[in-house]
Structure formats: structure tokens, C-alpha cells
Amino acid sequence: MDNWSWTNAYKNRYGFIAVDLTQEGKRTIKKSGYWFKEVSDNNGFDA
């Protein structure tokens, strides 16, 4: 889910999954989610 800010409300989108509240909460994996999956599948970063 996204983070809420006192300054920007929900303007800035964070997180691994986007939630579309206009489409009954449809969830879509963001690029950051695929990146995190790749990192976790490889047990971290290549050194």
C-alpha cells in the first residue's frame, strides 16, 4: 500500500503494489515489486 504524508496526502506513490480504488481495489505489481522479487530470489545483490 502507499504511504500517507501530511504534506502530500497520497500524491507520492510508494510501495511494491499499486491499489486502484476506482476499480474495486484492483492491485497491480509495480516495477519496484518486480525489482524486489529479483533481489529476494537471488538472496540479495551481486557483489
Buried (B, 14 or more C-beta within 10 A) or exposed (E): EEEEEEEEEEEEEEEBEBEEEEEEEEEEEBEBBEEEEEEEEEEEEEE
